[in-house]
Amino acid sequence: MDIKRIIAATLLSALILIGFDYFMPKPHQDDPHPVTHAPAAQVQSSTPAVSASDAAPDAASQAQVSARRIPVTGPDVQGSLNLKGAVLDDLILTKYRETLAKDSPLVRLLDNAGSAHPNFVVIGWTNAPGSNARVPDLNTVWESADETLTPDHPVTLHWDNGQGLVFSIQIGLDAHYMFAVSQTVENHSGQPVALVPFERVQRDYDAPEGAFTAHEGPIAVVGGRMQDESYKNLRKGADHPDHVSWSSTGTTGWDGISDKFWLTAVAPADGTPVAASFAYVPGTPGSYQVGMATQSAQQIMPNGSVTEKSHVFAGAKVVSLLQGYSKQLGIPDLDKAIDFGWFSFLTRPLLTLLHWLYLHLGNFGLALMALTLIVKIVLFPLASKAAQSSARMRLLAPKVKEIREKNKDDPMAMNQKVMALYREEKVSPASGCLPMLIQAPIFFCLYKILNISIDARHAPFFGWIRDLSMPDPTNVFNLFGLLPFDPTHYSSFLHVSIWGTALGLTFWLLQRQTSSTASLDPAQARVMQFMPLAYVFFMSGFPASLLVYYTWNNLLTVAQQLFIQRRTGLPVPVSRT
């Protein structure tokens, strides 16, 4: 019974690893450019799109705008605000680089419509049904007396539509990644006007789809419910009315586009009834548009004014920072931009603990090893009980075999007698599987943490491991770089790294400790002997952090089993019939 469970667990683990390698996309460079350019058609939804003419200004207008940008300077971001259209379309993150190279450029999160990867945030007004006021668009040139946007100095933009409406936008920046926006419309036209304020994140390039362990693409939280979609699903929904594939209404919320480690999102003021939508406008290239507007139009009476406040987040997905914004600004569940997965009740505290250990130890690899040790200590009582139960099961095996042989013609009586024996000897056949069932979600959560934790990005370990989020670069097939060729060019399985080899060795040690191939038939013995080698080939291409975790976890398991065996006295074999 014990051997069968070991074989089943080993084969199941191998299938999981093969599945990860098959279904998970290969690591890709973090997409630093949320893109944006003008859509080919206008989306008449809660967050209106711009027309093709709006997005393609003439050369004279472009030259005028390019000469008038307001620099954005903060501790964590740098860039500029485009006075043409009043769009935020130029932003880099000062604490993150694209690669480990010393001369690597900083991560660019937002880029303008003329770039290779355009991406920007649009903030504005649209007419309510029945209203035809002249409102600002992407071709509108705003005016401002301010020279720079800093945390200590917000900027104010003005535009007069020439028909009695004066629009103004005040934009502030905090010490990190949050922009505070206040839009005001003054009505001097002598007629009431009905307008709808909106915010939109727009990306106009084919962004890579994310892995199943970390969502990348449109995401929203409206009315307390989270919704995320893939880029593929938005493209499929392009033939829906107004190209909108998803929409929802609720009180307060936010939406945006999430990358693996970055987020660009918009959020109206706390308590505002909102309408959110995801859309894809086909074109060359197409336009992904994720926006939010108020549910009802704002009535602006003659000689009156209306002010709408909102926020724009553009930066790194740091858990503590997102949670702080949710509490301080009333933006609900902003940390859900991080894909905690099905077992979020486990992933969240584990990620928090891992971050705390990282801050105190200063090395992400050491923090991961410390977290693994803590998990082992917490689960030790279960492991100890399971070891005792397995020992008793092995001692009862001859008696169980005898009962089965005597009652092989009466399966019901056989099962009843076996279960009666287990109850009498206080042995639970399921107790040996319980730790496995408990550790399975923990295993998945740890795997997920290593994919979503921004602390793991470009985190060095020791020696040749300069980035734990990438595979161990060594390879035994080219003598660890001494031979001038790359074996993985022919097959990804020809990557056997040092840490992958160490992992296989620990699996071999664990196998020898927990099972005996001598009691198996030749076919089973060959499968068991092959598994450690299979792990080496399957997992060498995984991120180095995962190999460090598994190798260290296996060593702790070996030490734990030795300790349990020495501390636990085996029960006296059963001899009574």
C-alpha positions as CSV (number, residue, x, y, z in Angstrom):
1,M,0.0,0.0,0.0
2,D,2.8,2.4,1.0
3,I,4.8,1.6,-2.2
4,K,1.8,2.2,-4.4
5,R,1.2,5.6,-2.8
6,I,4.8,6.5,-3.4
7,I,4.7,5.5,-7.0
8,A,1.4,7.3,-7.6
9,A,2.7,10.5,-5.9
10,T,6.0,10.3,-8.0
11,L,4.2,9.8,-11.3
12,L,1.6,12.6,-10.4
13,S,4.5,15.0,-9.6
14,A,6.1,14.1,-12.9
15,L,2.9,14.8,-14.8
16,I,2.5,18.1,-13.1
17,L,6.0,19.2,-14.0
18,I,5.5,18.1,-17.6
19,G,2.3,20.0,-17.7
20,F,3.9,23.1,-16.4
21,D,6.7,22.8,-19.0
22,Y,4.1,22.2,-21.8
23,F,1.4,24.7,-21.0
24,M,3.4,27.5,-19.5
25,P,4.7,30.0,-22.1
26,K,8.5,30.4,-22.2
27,P,9.8,33.3,-20.2
28,H,9.5,36.5,-22.2
29,Q,11.0,39.9,-21.6
30,D,8.8,42.0,-19.4
31,D,6.7,44.2,-21.7
32,P,7.8,47.7,-20.8
33,H,5.5,49.5,-23.2
34,P,1.8,49.6,-22.8
35,V,0.9,50.7,-26.3
36,T,-1.6,53.2,-27.7
37,H,-2.5,54.7,-31.0
38,A,-5.7,55.9,-32.5
39,P,-8.4,53.3,-33.2
40,A,-9.9,52.9,-36.6
41,A,-13.5,53.6,-35.4
42,Q,-15.3,55.3,-32.6
43,V,-16.5,53.2,-29.7
44,Q,-19.9,54.6,-28.4
45,S,-19.6,53.0,-24.9
46,S,-19.2,54.2,-21.4
47,T,-15.6,55.1,-22.2
48,P,-15.6,56.5,-25.7
49,A,-12.8,55.8,-28.1
50,V,-11.2,58.4,-30.3
51,S,-11.7,58.6,-34.1
52,A,-9.0,57.9,-36.6
53,S,-8.7,61.6,-37.4
54,D,-8.2,62.5,-33.8
55,A,-5.3,60.0,-33.6
56,A,-3.5,61.1,-36.7
57,P,-2.8,64.9,-36.3
58,D,-1.1,66.8,-39.1
59,A,2.6,67.5,-39.0
60,A,2.2,71.1,-37.9
61,S,0.1,70.1,-34.9
62,Q,2.5,67.4,-34.0
63,A,5.5,69.7,-34.1
64,Q,3.6,72.2,-31.9
65,V,2.8,69.6,-29.3
66,S,6.2,68.0,-29.3
67,A,7.6,71.4,-28.3
68,R,5.3,71.7,-25.3
69,R,5.4,68.9,-22.9
70,I,5.4,69.2,-19.1
71,P,8.1,67.1,-17.5
72,V,7.0,64.6,-14.8
73,T,9.6,64.1,-12.1
74,G,9.1,61.9,-9.0
75,P,11.2,59.6,-6.9
76,D,9.9,56.5,-8.7
77,V,8.8,57.8,-12.1
78,Q,10.0,60.2,-14.8
79,G,8.4,61.3,-18.0
80,S,6.3,64.0,-19.5
81,L,2.6,65.0,-19.9
82,N,1.6,65.7,-23.5
83,L,-0.4,69.0,-23.8
84,K,-1.8,67.7,-27.1
85,G,-4.8,65.7,-25.9
86,A,-3.7,66.1,-22.2
87,V,-2.6,62.5,-22.2
88,L,-0.1,60.7,-20.0
89,D,1.9,59.0,-22.7
90,D,5.6,59.1,-21.5
91,L,6.6,57.4,-18.3
92,I,9.5,55.3,-17.1
93,L,10.1,53.6,-13.8
94,T,13.3,54.8,-12.1
95,K,13.8,51.8,-9.9
96,Y,13.6,49.0,-12.5
97,R,15.7,48.2,-15.6
98,E,14.8,46.0,-18.5
99,T,17.7,43.6,-18.0
100,L,20.6,43.0,-15.7
101,A,23.1,44.8,-17.9
102,K,24.6,48.0,-16.3
103,D,23.6,50.1,-19.3
104,S,20.2,48.6,-19.6
105,P,17.4,51.2,-20.1
106,L,14.9,51.8,-17.4
107,V,11.5,50.1,-17.8
108,R,9.2,52.2,-19.9
109,L,5.6,51.8,-18.9
110,L,3.9,54.5,-21.1
111,D,4.8,55.6,-24.6
112,N,3.3,57.9,-27.2
113,A,1.3,57.2,-30.3
114,G,4.3,57.6,-32.6
115,S,6.4,55.0,-30.8
116,A,6.9,51.3,-31.6
117,H,4.8,50.4,-28.6
118,P,2.3,53.2,-28.0
119,N,0.4,53.1,-24.7
120,F,-1.2,56.0,-22.8
121,V,-3.9,57.1,-20.4
122,V,-6.8,59.3,-21.7
123,I,-8.8,61.5,-19.3
124,G,-11.7,63.6,-20.6
125,W,-15.4,64.3,-21.2
126,T,-17.9,63.1,-23.7
127,N,-21.4,64.3,-24.5
128,A,-24.4,62.7,-22.9
129,P,-27.2,61.6,-25.3
130,G,-28.9,64.7,-26.7
131,S,-26.0,67.0,-26.0
132,N,-23.6,68.3,-28.7
133,A,-21.2,70.5,-26.9
134,R,-17.6,70.8,-28.2
135,V,-15.5,68.7,-25.9
136,P,-11.7,68.2,-25.8
137,D,-10.3,65.2,-27.8
138,L,-6.8,63.9,-28.6
139,N,-6.2,66.8,-31.0
140,T,-7.0,69.4,-28.4
141,V,-4.0,71.6,-27.5
142,W,-4.2,72.6,-23.8
143,E,-2.5,75.5,-22.1
144,S,-0.7,75.6,-18.8
145,A,1.4,78.1,-16.9
146,D,3.2,75.3,-15.1
147,E,6.6,74.1,-16.1
148,T,7.0,70.7,-14.3
149,L,4.9,68.1,-12.4
150,T,6.5,66.9,-9.2
151,P,5.1,65.5,-5.9
152,D,5.4,69.1,-4.5
153,H,4.0,70.9,-7.5
154,P,0.8,69.8,-9.3
155,V,0.0,71.2,-12.7
156,T,-3.2,72.8,-14.1
157,L,-4.2,72.7,-17.7
158,H,-6.9,74.9,-19.4
159,W,-8.9,74.8,-22.6
160,D,-11.7,77.1,-23.8
161,N,-14.0,75.5,-26.4
162,G,-15.0,78.9,-27.7
163,Q,-18.7,78.2,-27.0
164,G,-18.8,79.2,-23.4
165,L,-17.3,76.0,-21.8
166,V,-14.0,76.2,-20.0
167,F,-12.3,72.9,-19.2
168,S,-9.5,72.6,-16.7
169,I,-7.5,69.6,-15.4
170,Q,-5.3,69.6,-12.3
171,I,-2.9,66.7,-12.0
172,G,-0.8,65.8,-8.9
173,L,1.7,63.1,-8.2
174,D,2.6,61.3,-5.0
175,A,6.0,59.9,-4.0
176,H,5.4,56.6,-5.9
177,Y,3.1,55.8,-8.8
178,M,-0.3,57.5,-8.1
179,F,-1.6,60.5,-10.0
180,A,-4.5,62.5,-8.6
181,V,-6.7,64.0,-11.3
182,S,-9.4,66.8,-10.8
183,Q,-11.4,67.8,-13.9
184,T,-13.6,70.9,-13.8
185,V,-16.0,72.3,-16.4
186,E,-17.3,75.9,-16.1
187,N,-20.4,76.7,-18.1
188,H,-20.7,80.3,-19.4
189,S,-22.8,79.4,-22.4
190,G,-26.2,80.4,-21.0
191,Q,-27.5,76.8,-21.8
192,P,-27.4,73.7,-19.6
193,V,-24.9,71.1,-20.7
194,A,-24.9,67.3,-19.9
195,L,-21.4,65.7,-20.0
196,V,-20.0,62.4,-18.9
197,P,-16.4,62.2,-17.5
198,F,-14.3,59.2,-18.4
199,E,-10.8,57.6,-18.0
200,R,-9.3,55.1,-20.4
201,V,-6.2,53.0,-20.6
202,Q,-5.4,52.3,-24.2
203,R,-2.9,49.9,-25.7
204,D,-2.4,49.6,-29.5
205,Y,-0.1,46.7,-30.1
206,D,-0.2,42.9,-29.8
207,A,0.8,42.3,-26.3
208,P,2.0,38.8,-25.3
209,E,-0.5,36.6,-23.5
210,G,0.3,35.8,-19.9
211,A,1.0,32.4,-18.4
212,F,-1.7,30.6,-16.4
213,T,0.2,31.4,-13.2
214,A,0.1,35.2,-13.7
215,H,-2.7,37.1,-15.5
216,E,-1.6,39.7,-18.1
217,G,-4.2,41.8,-19.8
218,P,-7.4,43.8,-19.0
219,I,-8.6,43.6,-15.4
220,A,-11.3,45.4,-13.3
221,V,-12.9,45.4,-9.9
222,V,-16.4,46.8,-10.0
223,G,-19.0,46.5,-7.2
224,G,-16.7,44.2,-5.2
225,R,-16.3,41.7,-8.1
226,M,-13.1,41.1,-10.1
227,Q,-13.1,40.5,-13.8
228,D,-10.1,39.7,-16.0
229,E,-9.9,38.8,-19.6
230,S,-7.2,37.8,-22.1
231,Y,-6.3,39.8,-25.1
232,K,-7.5,36.9,-27.2
233,N,-11.0,37.2,-25.7
234,L,-11.2,40.9,-26.4
235,R,-10.3,40.3,-30.0
236,K,-13.0,37.7,-30.3
237,G,-15.5,40.2,-28.9
238,A,-14.6,42.9,-31.4
239,D,-17.8,42.2,-33.4
240,H,-20.0,43.0,-30.4
241,P,-21.9,46.3,-30.5
242,D,-19.4,49.1,-30.1
243,H,-16.6,46.5,-30.0
244,V,-17.3,46.1,-26.2
245,S,-16.7,42.5,-25.1
246,W,-17.4,43.1,-21.4
247,S,-19.1,45.8,-19.3
248,S,-20.3,46.2,-15.8
249,T,-21.7,48.9,-13.4
250,G,-21.3,49.3,-9.7
251,T,-20.4,51.7,-6.9
252,T,-16.7,52.5,-6.9
253,G,-14.2,50.4,-8.7
254,W,-11.1,50.5,-11.0
255,D,-9.9,49.0,-14.2
256,G,-6.8,48.9,-16.3
257,I,-4.3,46.7,-18.1
258,S,-2.0,44.5,-16.0
259,D,1.4,43.1,-17.0
260,K,3.4,40.6,-15.0
261,F,5.0,43.1,-12.7
262,W,3.4,46.4,-13.8
263,L,-0.1,48.0,-13.8
264,T,-1.7,50.9,-15.5
265,A,-5.2,51.6,-14.1
266,V,-7.8,54.3,-13.6
267,A,-10.2,54.8,-10.7
268,P,-12.9,57.4,-10.1
269,A,-13.3,58.9,-6.7
270,D,-14.5,56.7,-3.9
271,G,-18.3,56.3,-3.8
272,T,-18.8,57.2,-7.5
273,P,-21.3,55.0,-9.4
274,V,-19.2,53.8,-12.3
275,A,-19.5,51.9,-15.6
276,A,-16.5,49.9,-16.7
277,S,-15.8,48.2,-20.1
278,F,-13.3,46.2,-22.1
279,A,-13.1,46.8,-25.8
280,Y,-11.0,46.0,-28.8
281,V,-11.2,48.2,-31.9
282,P,-9.8,46.3,-35.0
283,G,-7.2,48.2,-37.0
284,T,-3.6,48.2,-38.1
285,P,-2.7,47.7,-35.3
286,G,-5.8,47.2,-33.2
287,S,-6.6,49.0,-30.1
288,Y,-7.2,47.5,-26.6
289,Q,-9.3,50.0,-24.6
290,V,-10.1,49.5,-20.9
291,G,-12.1,52.4,-19.5
292,M,-14.3,53.7,-16.8
293,A,-16.9,56.4,-16.7
294,T,-19.6,57.7,-14.3
295,Q,-23.0,56.0,-14.7
296,S,-24.9,59.2,-15.1
297,A,-24.2,62.4,-16.9
298,Q,-23.2,65.6,-15.0
299,Q,-25.7,68.4,-15.5
300,I,-23.8,71.8,-15.7
301,M,-26.2,74.7,-15.4
302,P,-25.5,78.2,-16.8
303,N,-22.9,80.0,-14.7
304,G,-22.3,76.8,-12.9
305,S,-19.4,74.3,-12.7
306,V,-18.8,70.6,-12.0
307,T,-15.7,69.0,-10.7
308,E,-14.9,65.3,-11.0
309,K,-12.0,63.6,-9.2
310,S,-10.2,60.4,-10.1
311,H,-6.8,58.6,-9.8
312,V,-4.4,57.1,-12.3
313,F,-2.0,54.4,-11.2
314,A,1.0,53.6,-13.4
315,G,3.8,51.6,-11.8
316,A,5.1,48.4,-10.2
317,K,2.7,45.9,-8.5
318,V,4.1,46.1,-5.0
319,V,1.7,44.4,-2.6
320,S,2.1,46.8,0.3
321,L,1.8,49.8,-1.9
322,L,-1.4,48.6,-3.6
323,Q,-2.9,47.7,-0.3
324,G,-2.0,51.2,1.1
325,Y,-3.7,52.9,-1.8
326,S,-6.8,50.9,-1.3
327,K,-7.0,52.0,2.3
328,Q,-6.0,55.6,1.8
329,L,-7.8,56.4,-1.4
330,G,-10.8,54.1,-1.1
331,I,-9.8,52.2,-4.3
332,P,-11.3,48.7,-3.6
333,D,-9.1,45.7,-3.9
334,L,-6.3,47.3,-5.9
335,D,-4.0,44.5,-4.8
336,K,-6.1,42.1,-6.8
337,A,-4.1,43.3,-9.8
338,I,-1.6,40.7,-8.5
339,D,-2.8,37.3,-9.6
340,F,-2.9,35.4,-6.2
341,G,-4.9,32.5,-7.8
342,W,-7.4,30.1,-6.4
343,F,-5.6,29.6,-3.1
344,S,-5.3,33.4,-2.4
345,F,-5.9,32.7,1.3
346,L,-2.6,30.9,1.3
347,T,-0.7,32.8,-1.4
348,R,-1.3,36.2,0.2
349,P,0.2,35.4,3.7
350,L,3.0,33.4,2.2
351,L,3.9,36.3,-0.2
352,T,3.8,38.7,2.7
353,L,6.0,36.5,4.8
354,L,8.5,36.0,1.9
355,H,8.7,39.8,1.4
356,W,9.3,40.3,5.1
357,L,12.1,37.7,5.1
358,Y,13.6,39.3,2.0
359,L,13.7,42.7,3.7
360,H,15.5,41.3,6.7
361,L,17.8,38.8,5.0
362,G,18.6,41.0,2.0
363,N,18.8,38.0,-0.4
364,F,15.7,36.6,-2.1
365,G,17.1,33.1,-2.3
366,L,17.9,33.0,1.4
367,A,14.4,34.4,2.1
368,L,12.9,31.5,0.0
369,M,14.9,28.9,1.9
370,A,13.9,30.5,5.2
371,L,10.2,30.4,4.1
372,T,10.6,26.7,3.1
373,L,12.0,25.9,6.6
374,I,9.1,27.7,8.3
375,V,6.6,25.7,6.2
376,K,8.4,22.5,7.1
377,I,8.3,23.3,10.8
378,V,4.6,24.2,10.7
379,L,3.8,20.9,8.9
380,F,6.1,18.8,11.0
381,P,3.4,17.4,13.4
382,L,1.5,16.1,10.3
383,A,4.6,14.6,8.8
384,S,5.5,12.9,12.1
385,K,2.0,11.5,12.5
386,A,2.1,10.3,8.8
387,A,5.4,8.6,9.4
388,Q,4.1,6.7,12.4
389,S,1.0,5.7,10.5
390,S,3.1,4.5,7.6
391,A,5.3,2.4,9.9
392,R,2.2,0.8,11.5
393,M,0.8,0.1,8.1
394,R,4.0,-1.7,7.0
395,L,3.8,-3.8,10.2
396,L,0.2,-4.6,9.5
397,A,0.8,-5.5,5.9
398,P,1.3,-9.3,6.5
399,K,-1.9,-9.5,8.5
400,V,-3.8,-7.5,5.9
401,K,-2.5,-9.9,3.2
402,E,-3.6,-12.9,5.2
403,I,-7.1,-11.4,5.6
404,R,-7.4,-10.8,1.9
405,E,-6.3,-14.3,0.9
406,K,-8.8,-15.9,3.3
407,N,-11.7,-13.7,2.1
408,K,-10.8,-13.2,-1.5
409,D,-14.2,-14.7,-2.5
410,D,-16.1,-12.2,-0.3
411,P,-14.8,-8.7,-1.0
412,M,-17.3,-7.0,1.4
413,A,-16.3,-9.2,4.3
414,M,-12.7,-8.7,3.4
415,N,-13.0,-4.9,3.5
416,Q,-14.9,-5.0,6.7
417,K,-12.3,-7.2,8.4
418,V,-9.4,-5.0,7.1
419,M,-11.1,-1.8,8.4
420,A,-11.9,-3.5,11.7
421,L,-8.2,-4.3,12.0
422,Y,-7.2,-0.7,11.3
423,R,-9.7,0.6,13.9
424,E,-8.4,-1.9,16.5
425,E,-4.8,-1.0,15.9
426,K,-5.7,2.8,15.7
427,V,-4.3,3.1,12.2
428,S,-5.8,5.4,9.5
429,P,-5.0,4.5,5.9
430,A,-5.7,8.1,4.9
431,S,-3.3,9.6,7.4
432,G,-0.3,9.0,5.2
433,C,-2.0,10.9,2.3
434,L,-3.1,13.8,4.5
435,P,0.2,15.7,4.5
436,M,0.4,15.2,0.7
437,L,-3.1,16.7,0.3
438,I,-2.2,19.7,2.5
439,Q,1.1,20.3,0.9
440,A,-0.2,20.2,-2.7
441,P,-1.9,23.7,-2.5
442,I,1.1,25.0,-0.6
443,F,3.4,23.7,-3.4
444,F,1.2,25.4,-6.0
445,C,1.2,28.7,-3.9
446,L,5.0,28.7,-3.6
447,Y,5.3,28.1,-7.3
448,K,2.9,30.9,-8.0
449,I,4.7,33.2,-5.6
450,L,7.9,32.8,-7.5
451,N,6.0,33.9,-10.7
452,I,4.2,36.9,-9.3
453,S,6.7,38.3,-6.7
454,I,8.4,41.4,-8.0
455,D,11.1,40.8,-5.4
456,A,12.2,37.8,-7.5
457,R,12.7,39.9,-10.6
458,H,16.4,40.3,-11.3
459,A,17.1,39.0,-7.7
460,P,20.7,37.5,-7.5
461,F,21.5,34.5,-5.3
462,F,25.1,33.4,-5.0
463,G,27.8,32.5,-7.5
464,W,26.7,32.3,-11.1
465,I,22.9,32.9,-10.3
466,R,22.4,36.6,-11.1
467,D,18.7,36.4,-11.7
468,L,16.5,33.9,-9.7
469,S,13.6,34.5,-12.0
470,M,15.5,33.0,-15.0
471,P,16.8,29.4,-15.5
472,D,20.3,28.4,-14.2
473,P,22.5,29.4,-17.2
474,T,25.0,26.5,-16.7
475,N,24.8,23.4,-18.9
476,V,26.7,20.2,-18.5
477,F,26.4,19.4,-22.2
478,N,28.8,22.3,-23.2
479,L,31.0,21.8,-20.1
480,F,29.4,24.8,-18.3
481,G,30.2,27.2,-21.1
482,L,33.7,25.9,-22.0
483,L,32.6,24.6,-25.4
484,P,31.4,27.4,-27.8
485,F,27.9,26.0,-28.7
486,D,24.4,26.0,-27.2
487,P,22.9,22.5,-27.0
488,T,19.4,24.0,-26.3
489,H,19.4,25.2,-29.9
490,Y,18.7,21.6,-30.9
491,S,16.3,20.7,-28.0
492,S,15.2,22.4,-24.8
493,F,15.8,19.1,-23.0
494,L,19.5,19.5,-23.6
495,H,19.8,21.9,-20.8
496,V,21.0,20.2,-17.6
497,S,22.2,22.8,-15.2
498,I,24.2,22.5,-11.9
499,W,21.1,23.3,-9.8
500,G,19.1,20.9,-12.0
501,T,21.6,18.1,-11.3
502,A,21.6,19.0,-7.6
503,L,17.8,18.7,-7.6
504,G,18.0,15.2,-9.2
505,L,20.5,14.1,-6.6
506,T,18.2,15.2,-3.8
507,F,15.2,13.4,-5.4
508,W,17.4,10.2,-5.6
509,L,18.3,10.5,-1.9
510,L,14.7,11.0,-1.0
511,Q,13.7,8.0,-3.1
512,R,16.2,5.8,-1.4
513,Q,15.0,6.9,2.0
514,T,11.3,6.5,1.4
515,S,11.1,3.3,-0.7
516,S,12.9,0.1,-1.6
517,T,13.0,-1.0,-5.2
518,A,13.9,-4.5,-4.1
519,S,10.2,-5.1,-3.2
520,L,9.0,-4.0,-6.6
521,D,8.7,-5.9,-9.8
522,P,11.4,-5.1,-12.5
523,A,9.2,-2.7,-14.4
524,Q,8.3,-0.7,-11.3
525,A,11.9,-0.6,-10.2
526,R,13.0,0.8,-13.5
527,V,10.3,3.6,-13.3
528,M,11.4,4.5,-9.8
529,Q,15.1,4.6,-10.8
530,F,14.4,6.7,-13.8
531,M,12.3,9.4,-12.0
532,P,15.2,11.4,-10.5
533,L,16.9,11.6,-13.9
534,A,13.6,12.7,-15.5
535,Y,13.3,15.5,-12.9
536,V,16.8,16.8,-14.0
537,F,15.8,17.1,-17.6
538,F,12.3,18.4,-17.0
539,M,13.2,21.1,-14.4
540,S,16.6,22.5,-15.5
541,G,14.7,25.0,-17.7
542,F,12.6,26.2,-14.9
543,P,13.5,29.5,-13.0
544,A,16.5,29.0,-10.7
545,S,14.4,30.1,-7.7
546,L,12.2,27.0,-8.2
547,L,15.2,24.7,-8.3
548,V,16.6,26.3,-5.2
549,Y,13.3,25.8,-3.5
550,Y,12.9,22.1,-4.5
551,T,16.5,21.2,-3.7
552,W,16.4,22.8,-0.3
553,N,12.9,21.3,0.4
554,N,14.1,17.8,-0.5
555,L,17.2,18.1,1.8
556,L,14.9,19.3,4.6
557,T,12.6,16.3,3.9
558,V,15.5,13.9,4.1
559,A,16.7,15.4,7.4
560,Q,13.1,15.4,8.8
561,Q,12.6,11.7,8.0
562,L,15.9,10.8,9.6
563,F,14.9,12.7,12.7
564,I,11.4,11.1,12.8
565,Q,12.8,7.6,12.4
566,R,15.3,8.0,15.2
567,R,12.8,9.6,17.5
568,T,9.8,7.3,16.8
569,G,9.8,3.8,18.2
570,L,8.2,1.3,15.9
571,P,5.1,-0.5,17.2
572,V,5.1,-4.2,18.1
573,P,4.0,-6.3,15.1
574,V,0.5,-7.7,15.3
575,S,0.4,-11.5,15.7
576,R,-3.2,-12.1,16.7
577,T,-5.5,-13.6,14.0
